[in-house]
Amino acid sequence: MAYDAGFNVVVPYENISTEDAKKIVQDAIFSRDPKRD
């Protein structure tokens, strides 16, 4: 999808678990500011 949308650089994720993939997708859909302590 990123290539089709015209992005110049796409960085793949390697060696991630199913749980990590869920978190990455959720963060991409529902982006938010970093938590501040």
C-alpha positions as CSV (number, residue, x, y, z in Angstrom):
1,M,0.0,0.0,0.0
2,A,2.8,2.5,0.8
3,Y,4.4,2.0,-2.5
4,D,1.1,2.5,-4.3
5,A,0.5,5.7,-2.3
6,G,3.7,7.2,-3.6
7,F,6.0,6.8,-0.6
8,N,9.7,7.1,-1.5
9,V,11.0,4.9,1.3
10,V,9.3,1.8,2.9
11,V,11.1,0.1,5.8
12,P,10.1,-3.5,6.4
13,Y,9.8,-5.0,9.9
14,E,11.6,-8.4,10.3
15,N,11.5,-11.1,13.0
16,I,8.4,-9.8,14.8
17,S,5.8,-11.9,16.6
18,T,2.1,-11.9,16.0
19,E,1.6,-9.8,19.1
20,D,4.2,-7.3,17.9
21,A,2.4,-7.1,14.5
22,K,-0.9,-6.3,16.3
23,K,0.7,-3.5,18.2
24,I,2.4,-2.0,15.1
25,V,-0.9,-2.1,13.1
26,Q,-2.9,-0.5,16.0
27,D,-0.3,2.2,16.4
28,A,-0.4,3.0,12.7
29,I,-4.2,3.3,12.7
30,F,-4.5,5.1,16.0
31,S,-1.4,7.2,16.2
32,R,-0.9,9.4,19.2
33,D,1.6,11.6,21.0
34,P,4.4,9.8,22.9
35,K,3.7,9.3,26.6
36,R,5.4,11.9,28.7
37,D,6.5,11.1,32.2
